[in-house]
Amino acid sequence: MGWGNSIHMQRWMRWFVNSGHEVYLITDYPSNMPGITEYDISDDGEYSGGRIRRYLSLRFNVYFLRSLVRKSKVDLLRQIINVRKIIRKIKPDVVHSHTLLYPSYLGVFSGFHPLVVTPWNGDIVWKSQWSYIRKYAVRHGLAKADLITVDSDELRVKTMQYGDYEDKTEYISFGVDTKLFYPGGAGSSGLKKRLRIAPDAPVILSNRSFEDLYNIDVIIKAIPSILGVFPKTIFVFAWHSASRKDYLMELAESLGVMDNVRFIGKVVHEELPEYYAGSDVFVTIPAGDTISISLLEAMACGVAPVVSDLPSSRECIRDGVNGCVVPVRDVEATAQAIIKLLGDGHLRETMVQRNREWVMDNADWDGNMKKAEQLYYALLP
């Protein structure tokens, strides 16, 4: 249960489908992936059945009644009933709720066991000021789970703040396909030609979303200082979502750095290795995060990383050893870290092997999914 449009969900489901398992998805954002049976529980607008049938199903054509239903949480009750029916129809071995947010949280009310819960960043790490009701909901969801999986030590620690769940909590990294992401795995010449980048120009890559959390404005504000030392440098920005796109483009324009910036947009996951291969430095400096998949991919491909000083970042990056760690929202520190890495090719080279080894030991996708599969089996009678 979860968001079918998420690349993390899609990769998880694809691995199990490719391993011969039957996979069903209950979602409000279908993935449309082959080999997966999906149940879309999103609001489908007007309901055309007879009045008695509509009302028994807690659906109404009159707008104010539909609005009242949603406000009174009756609509949520209808969806819980619907999810219970779907699960009874599927008769699964395991129900796995990815995130403790809607719609996957409905799995907690399904009454089905074994139930696996995987909190994501937004459930616990990003939202430090949850309401009491939301905190109770998280605590309730974790308590109901037969197994909890986390992808960082920081997430484990913050999960334990909701209760003593150590005995049923396991580390599973969303990880990296190390057969797809590896040093020198894809040539950079084609990418540079396509993006109008000179062959000898240094490339800085950021593929985090254009949202407040990710501090993309800090990277853009650091560009003038970097160009003062390395004037040929090109900054490549890709993203998943971009609510701040207009502001960030205007910021780059106002700083006079547009000639050194490439705003790419969304990149298909399978094409990302080419972007890492064509980059010298990877920058991810959010205000809060667990260990991001993009960071792991960059590490697997041998790109020198600059990361914000967060507990999760320090789980895999040692400042000056296999990357640079900078204070959150520190423009000057970010600029100096990038300048340091661009000016020291030998240091960047030493990071390649160190980061590759760390990823292979801790975040190999296939190895982590095999572990998840065994944990599923261990839950069965």
Stockholm file with secondary structure:
# STOCKHOLM 1.0

chainA/1-381         MGWGNSIHMQRWMRWFVNSGHEVYLITDYPSNMPGITEYDISDDGEYSGGRIRRYLSLRFNVYFLRSLVRKSKVDLLRQIINVRKIIRKIKPDVVHSHTLLYPSYLGVFSGFHPLVVTPWNGDIVWKSQWSYIRKYAVRHGLAKADLITVDSDELRVKTMQYGDYEDKTEYISFGVDTKLFYPGGAGSSGLKKRLRIAPDAPVILSNRSFEDLYNIDVIIKAIPSILGVFPKTIFVFAWHSASRKDYLMELAESLGVMDNVRFIGKVVHEELPEYYAGSDVFVTIPAGDTISISLLEAMACGVAPVVSDLPSSRECIRDGVNGCVVPVRDVEATAQAIIKLLGDGHLRETMVQRNREWVMDNADWDGNMKKAEQLYYALLP
#=GR chainA/1-381 SS CCCTTCHHHHHHHHHHHHTTCCEEEEESSCCCCTTEEEEECSCCCCCCSCHHHHHHTTCCSSHHHHHHHHHTTHHHHHHHHHHHHHHHHHCCSCEEEESSSTTGGGGGGSCCSSEEEECCHHHHTSCTTCCHHHHHHHHHHHHHCSEEEESSHHHHHHHHTTSCCGGGEEECCCCBCTTTSCTTCSCSHHHHHHTTCCTTCCEEEECSCSSGGGCHHHHHHHHHHHHHHCTTCEEEEECSCCTTHHHHHHHHHHTTCGGGEEEEECCCGGGHHHHHHTCSEEEECCSSCSSCHHHHHHHHHTCEEEEESCHHHHHHCCBTTTBEEECTTCHHHHHHHHHHHHTCHHHHHHHHHHHHHHHHHHCBHHHHHHHHHHHHHHHCC
#=GC SS_cons         CCCTTCHHHHHHHHHHHHTTCCEEEEESSCCCCTTEEEEECSCCCCCCSCHHHHHHTTCCSSHHHHHHHHHTTHHHHHHHHHHHHHHHHHCCSCEEEESSSTTGGGGGGSCCSSEEEECCHHHHTSCTTCCHHHHHHHHHHHHHCSEEEESSHHHHHHHHTTSCCGGGEEECCCCBCTTTSCTTCSCSHHHHHHTTCCTTCCEEEECSCSSGGGCHHHHHHHHHHHHHHCTTCEEEEECSCCTTHHHHHHHHHHTTCGGGEEEEECCCGGGHHHHHHTCSEEEECCSSCSSCHHHHHHHHHTCEEEEESCHHHHHHCCBTTTBEEECTTCHHHHHHHHHHHHTCHHHHHHHHHHHHHHHHHHCBHHHHHHHHHHHHHHHCC
//
